[in-house]
């Protein structure tokens, strides 16, 4: 007669989450070890080396569990301290990827071109309606290069305050040079996404890791 699987009728402790039977706890390990000792053959007791090996495994399991708990605690403390420090960015000017430029009191916000190599940048300034209002060139070296706009139109007349954008192309001896256009703006807000700080600059969101410079 086949023996059916033995099932327990005992449910989880009230107020506690149901246990995952696929996980073996330290208590389970010790219970199995004690049962093994109690049911061993008296004429052929467990070998000392085997017994020592099992005790060593139990000790290592206990120590690893403690180390893991401390590591998780340290990570949480570090994340908390880092997130608190990120609050200091609110109100600061940061340089991030983007081609927007704002004109205030006739002074344009800072723009930078991060070029992969030397070349010449042709910068077209576009107004909010997509009309080209100015163009100028910048000699670039490899790395970060200032691409400051003087706030004037093509005829040298001051333009009205407002929002503009830069349309940039970079070449060297007729070949395109890879580059990234950067803008500088104030951090207007901060939020956290999966414990990672996200800042709001010029109505766009950026991870803190995407900030090139804080000024």
Secondary structure, 3 states (H helix, E strand, C coil): CCCCCCCCCCCCCCCCCCCCCCCCCHHHHHHHHHHHHHCCCHHHCCCHHHHHHHHHHHHHHHHHHHHHHHHHHHHHHHHHHHHHHHHHHCCCEEEEECCEEEEECCEECCEEEEECCCEEEEEEEECCCCCEEEEEEEEECCEEEECCCCCECCCCCECCCEEEEEEEEEEECCEECCEEEEEEEEEEEEEEECCEEEEEECCEEEEHHHCCEEC
